[in-house]
Amino acid sequence: MSHASRLTFGGGKGDLGSQGQALFSSPNPTQLVRTARSSSESTIGGTGLAMRQQSAAGKVTPRQSWIKACCTLVCKHPLRLCRPCGLTLKPATPYKPEVVGSARTTLACGLSGQDNMAHAYTPGLKVMERTHVRKERRLPLPGQVHVARGQQVEAEQVVASTHMPGPVRMVNVAAELNVAPEEVPRFMLKQEGESVERGEVIAELRGLWGLFHSLCRAPMAGTIESISSVTGQVSLRGVPTPVELMAYLDGVVTEVLPREGVVIEATCTLVQGIFGLGGETCGFLRLAVDGPEAILDEEGLEDDCRGAVLIGGSLVTLGAVRKAVSLGAAAIVVGGMEDQDVDSLLGYPLGVAVTGHEHVGLTLVLTEGFGRIPMATRTFELLVARAGAKASVNGATQIRAGVLRPEVLVTQPGESPAEEGKAEGLLEPGRPVRLIRDPYFGQLATVVDLPPEPREIETEARVRVVRVRLADDREVTVPRANVELIEQ
């Protein structure tokens, strides 16, 4: 939706009246402010929408800033963010003007806005030395919780368990015995609720003098769930499957969810990846390469890596993954892997869906993406610094709604650092990013500037851009959609 289409002119509360429309269309940006004294309000139209503009330098903000201040005004929403213009609106005292920020715009309807084009929001991944992690561990069905609040737990410890109902199989006893459906109950040797073994006789028909003797046997082990005299069929429920819920990471139980699970919290080193395969596992971190640009191949694997989480460099070969599986490694964390090798490992083409349930023998986490891409220096150094420590690894990845990233967690002693209160996904000068499109794909950079106005790119499209400084000190301008924030 364009800014122009979001402006409403009329006589309702929060709309811009005819006077306001005339003021906004005026070529003189100071006309609006000249209608008010230095510290008084200026009312646009007769609708009660009052604004006050004040600058630290005593200058008047151009008319465009006023339009941006109004483009997301919706009285019934106490908090709004205008992504197209970068304006953040926050609650103020209802119907009472309030001055905020250095270049201030106050709306009498209770929303105060600040024209701040020096930041934006973008998806990002986290590479953090110390952070507070909270994991909710929940059973798929109600069951039993085995730990108490305040208890210290290990990653491999069972914190809750339940039983998944077995499959149901219908047995046509009437047909097996060649009797009418209503006669089935009197020929049953097993009744509802009783357990049976595979091949055990559950119904028997004895004929005269031993003739016409018929038996009906259970096709699988389970429990007789129901006997129908209408259909002559018996419902046999398979043996329940036990489900044990592990803690997943070393930490403290801070909350118990009755019959459902627990909440575990810990201070951890957190490294998120781009793509992963396999589910939750844990093991001790072991360095398997000399540096972030090295390739992890079969020759780089030692025979005693059973249960280890191997730290690779820029690439892992298919042969190395298969050898690691044969040696019993728990996981591999590496910069990249060829996409055709991923397909060969799975045995089928990789689709666009949720990963984490593959049975490939270990958990794989790619920190950079597909192909040979050196692992980010900070990521590599963090993992090397934690070598020998227990790591919890999860390869589950989801790229659609509700983004889920693969992760590596290493529990650290002590308290996590205090939160700085910075909005998640905030893109602003000085923050590290990764470029995710050619010609700079995979390179790390630092945000230098966020130009407020859309600019024309090579495709002749006009988009919002960001200026970044690459590792070799070159400064380049790319679309904001082509960067991914790295939260540290």
BELHUPE-V966189 format. One record per pair of residues at least 24 apart in sequence whose C-alpha atoms are under 8 Angstrom apart, sorted by the first residue. I is the first residue (numbers start at 1). J is the second residue. D is the distance in Angstrom with one decimal. If there is no record, write none. Layout:
BEGIN
i=I j=J d=D
i=I j=J d=D
END
This chain:
BEGIN
i=3 j=68 d=7.8
i=3 j=71 d=6.0
i=4 j=71 d=7.8
i=6 j=71 d=5.8
i=6 j=72 d=7.2
i=7 j=70 d=7.2
i=7 j=71 d=5.7
i=11 j=46 d=7.4
i=11 j=47 d=5.9
i=12 j=47 d=6.4
i=13 j=47 d=5.6
i=13 j=48 d=6.8
i=13 j=49 d=7.4
i=14 j=47 d=6.8
i=14 j=48 d=7.2
i=14 j=49 d=5.7
i=14 j=73 d=7.3
i=14 j=74 d=7.3
i=14 j=75 d=6.5
i=14 j=109 d=6.7
i=15 j=47 d=6.7
i=15 j=49 d=7.2
i=16 j=44 d=6.4
i=16 j=45 d=6.1
i=16 j=47 d=7.0
i=16 j=49 d=7.3
i=17 j=44 d=6.7
i=17 j=45 d=4.3
i=17 j=46 d=6.3
i=17 j=47 d=6.5
i=18 j=45 d=5.9
i=19 j=44 d=6.1
i=19 j=45 d=4.5
i=19 j=46 d=7.8
i=20 j=44 d=4.6
i=20 j=45 d=5.0
i=24 j=63 d=6.7
i=24 j=66 d=7.9
i=24 j=67 d=7.2
i=28 j=63 d=7.8
i=29 j=60 d=7.8
i=29 j=61 d=7.7
i=29 j=62 d=5.2
i=29 j=63 d=4.6
i=30 j=60 d=6.5
i=30 j=62 d=7.4
i=30 j=63 d=7.5
i=33 j=60 d=7.7
i=48 j=108 d=7.1
i=48 j=109 d=7.8
i=49 j=107 d=6.5
i=49 j=108 d=5.6
i=49 j=109 d=6.4
i=50 j=97 d=7.7
i=50 j=106 d=7.5
i=50 j=107 d=5.6
i=50 j=108 d=4.9
i=50 j=109 d=7.7
i=51 j=97 d=7.5
i=51 j=105 d=6.3
i=51 j=106 d=5.1
i=51 j=107 d=5.0
i=51 j=108 d=6.5
i=52 j=97 d=7.7
i=52 j=99 d=7.8
i=52 j=104 d=7.4
i=52 j=105 d=5.7
i=52 j=106 d=5.4
i=52 j=107 d=7.5
i=53 j=103 d=7.3
i=53 j=104 d=5.5
i=53 j=105 d=5.1
i=53 j=106 d=7.2
i=54 j=102 d=7.7
i=54 j=103 d=6.0
i=54 j=104 d=5.6
i=54 j=105 d=7.4
i=55 j=102 d=5.9
i=55 j=103 d=4.8
i=55 j=104 d=6.7
i=56 j=102 d=5.6
i=56 j=103 d=6.8
i=61 j=103 d=7.7
i=65 j=115 d=6.6
i=66 j=105 d=7.8
i=68 j=115 d=7.4
i=69 j=105 d=6.9
i=69 j=113 d=6.2
i=69 j=114 d=7.4
i=69 j=115 d=6.9
i=73 j=111 d=7.7
i=75 j=109 d=6.3
i=75 j=110 d=7.5
i=75 j=111 d=7.7
i=78 j=110 d=7.7
i=78 j=111 d=6.8
i=79 j=111 d=7.7
i=83 j=120 d=7.4
i=83 j=121 d=7.8
i=85 j=117 d=7.0
i=85 j=452 d=7.6
i=86 j=115 d=7.3
i=86 j=116 d=6.2
i=86 j=117 d=5.3
i=86 j=118 d=8.0
i=86 j=119 d=6.9
i=86 j=120 d=6.2
i=87 j=113 d=6.8
i=87 j=114 d=6.1
i=87 j=115 d=5.2
i=87 j=116 d=5.7
i=87 j=117 d=7.0
i=88 j=113 d=5.9
i=88 j=114 d=6.1
i=88 j=115 d=7.3
i=88 j=116 d=7.3
i=89 j=113 d=4.4
i=89 j=114 d=6.8
i=117 j=450 d=7.2
i=117 j=451 d=7.5
i=117 j=452 d=5.5
i=118 j=428 d=6.2
i=118 j=429 d=7.4
i=118 j=449 d=7.3
i=118 j=450 d=5.7
i=118 j=451 d=7.6
i=118 j=452 d=7.4
i=119 j=426 d=6.7
i=119 j=427 d=5.3
i=119 j=428 d=4.4
i=119 j=429 d=7.5
i=119 j=450 d=6.6
i=120 j=426 d=5.9
i=120 j=427 d=4.9
i=120 j=428 d=6.6
i=120 j=450 d=8.0
i=121 j=425 d=5.2
i=121 j=426 d=4.7
i=121 j=427 d=5.3
i=122 j=425 d=5.3
i=122 j=426 d=6.7
i=122 j=427 d=6.4
i=122 j=480 d=7.8
i=122 j=481 d=7.6
i=122 j=483 d=7.7
i=122 j=484 d=6.6
i=122 j=485 d=6.5
i=123 j=425 d=5.7
i=123 j=484 d=5.9
i=123 j=485 d=6.2
i=124 j=425 d=6.1
i=124 j=484 d=5.0
i=124 j=485 d=4.0
i=124 j=486 d=5.4
i=124 j=487 d=6.7
i=125 j=272 d=5.9
i=125 j=273 d=7.3
i=125 j=405 d=7.9
i=125 j=484 d=7.4
i=125 j=485 d=6.3
i=125 j=486 d=5.2
i=125 j=487 d=6.0
i=126 j=270 d=6.9
i=126 j=271 d=6.1
i=126 j=272 d=5.5
i=126 j=486 d=5.6
i=126 j=487 d=4.5
i=126 j=488 d=6.1
i=127 j=269 d=8.0
i=127 j=270 d=5.7
i=127 j=271 d=4.5
i=127 j=272 d=6.2
i=127 j=378 d=7.9
i=127 j=379 d=6.5
i=127 j=486 d=6.7
i=127 j=487 d=6.0
i=127 j=488 d=5.2
i=128 j=269 d=5.8
i=128 j=270 d=5.1
i=128 j=271 d=6.4
i=128 j=487 d=7.1
i=128 j=488 d=4.7
i=129 j=268 d=7.4
i=129 j=269 d=4.6
i=129 j=270 d=6.5
i=129 j=382 d=6.8
i=129 j=488 d=7.4
i=130 j=267 d=6.4
i=130 j=268 d=5.4
i=130 j=269 d=4.9
i=130 j=270 d=7.2
i=130 j=412 d=7.5
i=130 j=416 d=6.0
i=130 j=417 d=6.9
i=131 j=267 d=5.6
i=131 j=268 d=5.5
i=131 j=269 d=6.4
i=131 j=270 d=7.1
i=131 j=416 d=5.3
i=131 j=417 d=6.6
i=132 j=265 d=7.3
i=132 j=266 d=6.0
i=132 j=267 d=4.7
i=132 j=268 d=6.4
i=132 j=416 d=5.4
i=132 j=417 d=7.8
i=133 j=265 d=5.6
i=133 j=266 d=5.4
i=133 j=267 d=6.1
i=133 j=268 d=6.5
i=134 j=263 d=7.0
i=134 j=264 d=5.9
i=134 j=265 d=4.5
i=134 j=266 d=6.8
i=135 j=263 d=5.7
i=135 j=264 d=5.3
i=135 j=265 d=6.3
i=136 j=261 d=7.6
i=136 j=262 d=6.1
i=136 j=263 d=4.4
i=136 j=264 d=6.4
i=137 j=245 d=7.4
i=137 j=247 d=7.1
i=137 j=261 d=5.4
i=137 j=262 d=5.3
i=137 j=263 d=6.0
i=137 j=264 d=7.5
i=138 j=245 d=7.7
i=138 j=260 d=5.5
i=138 j=261 d=4.4
i=138 j=262 d=6.6
i=139 j=245 d=6.8
i=139 j=260 d=5.3
i=139 j=261 d=5.9
i=140 j=260 d=7.9
i=141 j=260 d=7.2
i=142 j=259 d=5.2
i=142 j=260 d=5.3
i=143 j=259 d=4.9
i=143 j=260 d=6.3
i=144 j=258 d=7.9
i=144 j=259 d=5.1
i=144 j=260 d=7.2
i=144 j=261 d=8.0
i=145 j=256 d=7.9
i=145 j=258 d=7.0
i=145 j=259 d=5.9
i=145 j=260 d=7.1
i=145 j=261 d=6.0
i=145 j=262 d=7.7
i=147 j=253 d=7.8
i=148 j=253 d=7.0
i=148 j=256 d=6.8
i=149 j=252 d=8.0
i=149 j=253 d=5.1
i=149 j=254 d=5.5
i=149 j=255 d=5.6
i=149 j=256 d=6.0
i=150 j=252 d=5.9
i=150 j=253 d=5.1
i=150 j=254 d=5.7
i=150 j=255 d=7.9
i=151 j=252 d=5.7
i=151 j=253 d=5.4
i=152 j=250 d=7.6
i=152 j=251 d=5.8
i=152 j=252 d=4.5
i=152 j=253 d=6.5
i=153 j=247 d=6.9
i=153 j=249 d=7.9
i=153 j=250 d=5.7
i=153 j=251 d=5.6
i=153 j=252 d=6.1
i=153 j=253 d=7.2
i=154 j=247 d=6.5
i=154 j=248 d=7.7
i=154 j=249 d=6.3
i=154 j=250 d=4.4
i=154 j=251 d=6.8
i=155 j=246 d=6.7
i=155 j=247 d=4.9
i=155 j=248 d=4.3
i=155 j=249 d=4.0
i=155 j=250 d=4.8
i=155 j=251 d=7.9
i=155 j=282 d=7.2
i=155 j=392 d=7.4
i=156 j=246 d=5.8
i=156 j=247 d=6.3
i=156 j=248 d=6.4
i=156 j=249 d=7.7
i=156 j=282 d=7.7
i=157 j=246 d=5.4
i=157 j=247 d=5.7
i=157 j=248 d=7.9
i=158 j=244 d=6.2
i=158 j=245 d=5.5
i=158 j=246 d=4.4
i=158 j=247 d=6.2
i=159 j=244 d=7.8
i=159 j=245 d=5.9
i=159 j=246 d=5.7
i=159 j=247 d=5.9
i=159 j=261 d=7.3
i=159 j=262 d=7.4
i=160 j=244 d=6.2
i=160 j=245 d=5.2
i=160 j=246 d=7.3
i=160 j=260 d=7.7
i=160 j=261 d=6.0
i=160 j=262 d=8.0
i=161 j=242 d=7.4
i=161 j=243 d=5.5
i=161 j=244 d=4.4
i=161 j=245 d=5.8
i=162 j=242 d=6.0
i=162 j=243 d=5.3
i=162 j=244 d=6.7
i=163 j=240 d=5.7
i=163 j=241 d=5.3
i=163 j=242 d=4.4
i=163 j=243 d=5.6
i=164 j=240 d=5.4
i=164 j=241 d=5.0
i=164 j=242 d=6.3
i=164 j=243 d=6.8
i=165 j=237 d=7.8
i=165 j=238 d=7.4
i=165 j=239 d=7.3
i=165 j=240 d=4.6
i=165 j=241 d=6.5
i=166 j=222 d=8.0
i=166 j=237 d=5.9
i=166 j=238 d=4.3
i=166 j=239 d=5.1
i=166 j=240 d=4.5
i=166 j=241 d=6.4
i=167 j=237 d=5.8
i=167 j=238 d=5.0
i=167 j=239 d=7.8
i=168 j=235 d=6.7
i=168 j=236 d=5.7
i=168 j=237 d=4.5
i=168 j=238 d=6.1
i=169 j=235 d=6.0
i=169 j=236 d=5.2
i=169 j=237 d=6.4
i=169 j=238 d=7.7
i=170 j=233 d=6.4
i=170 j=234 d=5.8
i=170 j=235 d=4.8
i=170 j=236 d=6.1
i=171 j=218 d=7.9
i=171 j=233 d=5.5
i=171 j=234 d=5.1
i=171 j=235 d=6.4
i=171 j=236 d=7.2
i=172 j=232 d=6.3
i=172 j=233 d=4.4
i=172 j=234 d=6.5
i=173 j=203 d=7.4
i=173 j=216 d=6.5
i=173 j=232 d=6.0
i=173 j=233 d=5.5
i=173 j=234 d=6.6
i=174 j=231 d=8.0
i=174 j=232 d=4.9
i=174 j=233 d=6.7
i=175 j=232 d=7.8
i=176 j=214 d=7.5
i=176 j=215 d=7.3
i=176 j=216 d=6.0
i=177 j=204 d=7.3
i=177 j=205 d=6.3
i=177 j=214 d=5.5
i=177 j=215 d=6.6
i=177 j=216 d=6.9
i=180 j=232 d=7.2
i=181 j=228 d=7.7
i=181 j=229 d=5.2
i=181 j=230 d=5.8
i=181 j=231 d=5.6
i=181 j=232 d=3.9
i=181 j=233 d=7.7
i=182 j=229 d=4.4
i=182 j=230 d=6.2
i=182 j=232 d=6.7
i=183 j=229 d=7.0
i=183 j=232 d=7.9
i=184 j=228 d=7.9
i=184 j=229 d=6.3
i=184 j=232 d=5.9
i=185 j=227 d=7.0
i=185 j=228 d=7.8
i=185 j=229 d=6.6
i=190 j=224 d=7.4
i=191 j=224 d=6.6
i=191 j=227 d=7.9
i=192 j=223 d=7.7
i=192 j=224 d=4.9
i=192 j=225 d=5.5
i=192 j=226 d=5.6
i=192 j=227 d=6.9
i=193 j=223 d=6.0
i=193 j=224 d=5.3
i=193 j=225 d=5.9
i=194 j=223 d=5.6
i=194 j=224 d=5.7
i=195 j=221 d=7.7
i=195 j=222 d=5.7
i=195 j=223 d=4.3
i=195 j=224 d=6.5
i=196 j=221 d=5.6
i=196 j=222 d=5.6
i=196 j=223 d=6.0
i=196 j=224 d=7.5
i=197 j=221 d=4.2
i=197 j=222 d=6.6
i=198 j=222 d=7.9
i=248 j=280 d=7.1
i=248 j=281 d=7.3
i=248 j=282 d=7.5
i=248 j=392 d=6.4
i=249 j=391 d=7.9
i=249 j=392 d=5.8
i=249 j=409 d=7.6
i=249 j=411 d=7.3
i=250 j=411 d=6.3
i=251 j=411 d=7.4
i=266 j=411 d=6.5
i=266 j=412 d=7.7
i=267 j=411 d=5.8
i=267 j=412 d=5.5
i=267 j=413 d=6.9
i=267 j=414 d=7.0
i=267 j=415 d=6.2
i=267 j=416 d=5.2
i=268 j=409 d=6.0
i=268 j=410 d=5.2
i=268 j=411 d=4.2
i=268 j=412 d=5.1
i=268 j=416 d=7.8
i=269 j=382 d=7.9
i=269 j=408 d=7.9
i=269 j=409 d=5.7
i=269 j=410 d=5.0
i=269 j=411 d=6.4
i=269 j=412 d=6.9
i=270 j=407 d=7.1
i=270 j=408 d=5.9
i=270 j=409 d=5.0
i=270 j=410 d=6.8
i=271 j=379 d=6.9
i=271 j=407 d=5.7
i=271 j=408 d=5.2
i=271 j=409 d=6.7
i=272 j=367 d=6.9
i=272 j=405 d=6.2
i=272 j=406 d=5.7
i=272 j=407 d=4.4
i=272 j=408 d=6.4
i=273 j=365 d=6.2
i=273 j=366 d=5.6
i=273 j=367 d=3.9
i=273 j=368 d=6.7
i=273 j=405 d=6.2
i=273 j=406 d=5.2
i=273 j=407 d=5.9
i=274 j=365 d=7.6
i=274 j=366 d=5.8
i=274 j=367 d=5.2
i=274 j=368 d=5.8
i=274 j=369 d=5.7
i=274 j=405 d=6.5
i=274 j=406 d=6.8
i=275 j=365 d=6.0
i=275 j=366 d=5.2
i=275 j=367 d=7.0
i=275 j=369 d=6.6
i=275 j=395 d=7.3
i=275 j=397 d=6.0
i=275 j=405 d=7.0
i=275 j=406 d=6.2
i=276 j=355 d=7.0
i=276 j=356 d=7.2
i=276 j=363 d=7.3
i=276 j=364 d=5.3
i=276 j=365 d=4.3
i=276 j=366 d=6.0
i=276 j=394 d=7.7
i=276 j=395 d=4.1
i=276 j=396 d=5.9
i=276 j=397 d=5.9
i=276 j=405 d=7.8
i=276 j=406 d=5.5
i=277 j=355 d=5.9
i=277 j=356 d=5.3
i=277 j=357 d=7.6
i=277 j=358 d=6.4
i=277 j=360 d=8.0
i=277 j=363 d=5.6
i=277 j=364 d=5.0
i=277 j=365 d=6.7
i=277 j=395 d=4.7
i=277 j=396 d=6.3
i=277 j=397 d=7.6
i=278 j=355 d=7.1
i=278 j=356 d=4.3
i=278 j=357 d=5.6
i=278 j=358 d=5.1
i=278 j=359 d=6.5
i=278 j=360 d=6.9
i=278 j=361 d=8.0
i=278 j=362 d=6.3
i=278 j=363 d=4.4
i=278 j=364 d=6.4
i=278 j=394 d=7.0
i=278 j=395 d=5.1
i=278 j=396 d=6.6
i=279 j=356 d=4.6
i=279 j=357 d=5.9
i=279 j=358 d=7.4
i=279 j=363 d=6.2
i=279 j=393 d=7.9
i=279 j=394 d=5.3
i=279 j=395 d=5.4
i=279 j=396 d=6.0
i=280 j=356 d=8.0
i=280 j=363 d=7.4
i=280 j=392 d=7.3
i=280 j=393 d=5.7
i=280 j=394 d=4.4
i=280 j=395 d=6.9
i=281 j=330 d=6.6
i=281 j=331 d=7.5
i=281 j=363 d=7.1
i=281 j=392 d=6.0
i=281 j=393 d=5.4
i=281 j=394 d=6.5
i=282 j=307 d=7.8
i=282 j=309 d=7.4
i=282 j=330 d=6.7
i=282 j=331 d=7.9
i=282 j=390 d=6.9
i=282 j=391 d=5.5
i=282 j=392 d=4.3
i=282 j=393 d=5.8
i=283 j=307 d=5.5
i=283 j=308 d=5.0
i=283 j=309 d=5.5
i=283 j=330 d=6.2
i=283 j=331 d=7.8
i=283 j=390 d=5.4
i=283 j=391 d=5.5
i=283 j=392 d=6.8
i=284 j=308 d=5.0
i=284 j=309 d=5.6
i=284 j=387 d=7.4
i=284 j=388 d=5.5
i=284 j=389 d=5.3
i=284 j=390 d=4.3
i=284 j=391 d=5.8
i=285 j=309 d=4.7
i=285 j=310 d=6.1
i=285 j=311 d=7.0
i=285 j=383 d=7.6
i=285 j=386 d=7.0
i=285 j=387 d=4.8
i=285 j=388 d=5.1
i=285 j=389 d=5.8
i=285 j=390 d=6.3
i=285 j=391 d=6.4
i=286 j=310 d=5.0
i=286 j=311 d=6.0
i=286 j=387 d=5.5
i=286 j=388 d=6.2
i=287 j=311 d=4.8
i=287 j=312 d=7.0
i=287 j=384 d=6.6
i=287 j=387 d=6.7
i=288 j=312 d=5.8
i=289 j=313 d=6.3
i=291 j=380 d=7.9
i=292 j=335 d=7.8
i=292 j=374 d=5.4
i=292 j=375 d=5.0
i=292 j=376 d=7.1
i=292 j=377 d=6.7
i=292 j=380 d=6.2
i=293 j=373 d=7.6
i=293 j=374 d=4.6
i=293 j=375 d=6.7
i=294 j=374 d=7.6
i=296 j=320 d=6.8
i=298 j=323 d=6.5
i=303 j=327 d=6.4
i=305 j=329 d=5.6
i=306 j=330 d=7.1
i=307 j=331 d=8.0
i=309 j=333 d=7.2
i=309 j=391 d=7.3
i=311 j=383 d=7.3
i=311 j=384 d=7.8
i=313 j=374 d=6.1
i=313 j=375 d=5.7
i=313 j=380 d=7.9
i=314 j=372 d=5.4
i=314 j=373 d=4.8
i=314 j=374 d=3.9
i=314 j=375 d=5.4
i=315 j=371 d=7.0
i=315 j=372 d=5.0
i=315 j=373 d=6.7
i=315 j=374 d=7.4
i=317 j=341 d=7.5
i=318 j=342 d=7.8
i=318 j=344 d=8.0
i=318 j=345 d=7.1
i=325 j=360 d=7.9
i=325 j=361 d=5.4
i=325 j=362 d=6.3
i=328 j=361 d=8.0
i=328 j=362 d=8.0
i=329 j=362 d=6.7
i=330 j=362 d=5.3
i=330 j=363 d=6.5
i=331 j=362 d=5.2
i=331 j=363 d=4.5
i=331 j=364 d=5.7
i=331 j=365 d=7.8
i=331 j=393 d=7.3
i=332 j=362 d=7.7
i=332 j=363 d=6.4
i=332 j=364 d=5.0
i=332 j=365 d=6.3
i=333 j=364 d=6.2
i=333 j=365 d=4.8
i=333 j=366 d=6.2
i=333 j=367 d=7.2
i=334 j=365 d=6.4
i=334 j=366 d=5.2
i=334 j=367 d=6.1
i=334 j=368 d=8.0
i=334 j=375 d=6.9
i=335 j=366 d=5.2
i=335 j=367 d=4.9
i=335 j=368 d=4.9
i=335 j=369 d=6.7
i=335 j=372 d=7.3
i=335 j=373 d=5.7
i=335 j=374 d=5.7
i=335 j=375 d=4.4
i=335 j=376 d=7.8
i=336 j=366 d=5.2
i=336 j=367 d=6.8
i=336 j=368 d=5.8
i=336 j=369 d=5.1
i=336 j=370 d=5.0
i=336 j=371 d=5.3
i=336 j=372 d=5.5
i=336 j=373 d=5.7
i=336 j=374 d=7.7
i=336 j=375 d=7.9
i=337 j=366 d=7.2
i=337 j=369 d=7.3
i=337 j=370 d=5.1
i=337 j=371 d=5.0
i=337 j=372 d=6.4
i=338 j=370 d=5.5
i=338 j=371 d=4.5
i=338 j=372 d=7.2
i=339 j=370 d=5.8
i=339 j=371 d=6.9
i=352 j=399 d=7.8
i=353 j=398 d=6.4
i=353 j=399 d=7.3
i=353 j=400 d=7.7
i=354 j=396 d=6.9
i=354 j=397 d=5.6
i=354 j=398 d=4.7
i=354 j=399 d=7.5
i=355 j=395 d=7.2
i=355 j=396 d=5.0
i=355 j=397 d=5.1
i=355 j=398 d=6.7
i=356 j=394 d=7.5
i=356 j=395 d=5.4
i=356 j=396 d=3.9
i=356 j=397 d=6.6
i=357 j=396 d=7.6
i=363 j=393 d=7.3
i=363 j=394 d=6.9
i=363 j=395 d=5.8
i=364 j=395 d=6.0
i=365 j=394 d=7.9
i=365 j=395 d=5.7
i=365 j=406 d=6.3
i=365 j=407 d=7.4
i=368 j=442 d=6.9
i=369 j=442 d=8.0
i=373 j=442 d=6.8
i=376 j=444 d=7.7
i=386 j=410 d=7.5
i=425 j=485 d=6.8
i=425 j=487 d=7.8
i=427 j=485 d=7.0
i=431 j=485 d=7.6
i=431 j=486 d=7.7
i=432 j=485 d=6.4
i=432 j=486 d=5.6
i=432 j=487 d=7.5
i=433 j=483 d=6.2
i=433 j=484 d=5.4
i=433 j=485 d=4.4
i=433 j=486 d=5.2
i=434 j=483 d=5.6
i=434 j=484 d=5.1
i=434 j=485 d=6.4
i=434 j=486 d=6.9
i=435 j=482 d=5.9
i=435 j=483 d=4.6
i=435 j=484 d=6.4
i=436 j=482 d=5.4
i=436 j=483 d=5.7
i=436 j=484 d=6.9
i=437 j=482 d=5.7
i=437 j=483 d=7.8
i=443 j=470 d=7.3
i=443 j=471 d=7.8
i=444 j=470 d=6.4
i=444 j=471 d=6.6
i=445 j=469 d=5.3
i=445 j=470 d=4.4
i=445 j=471 d=6.1
i=446 j=470 d=6.7
END
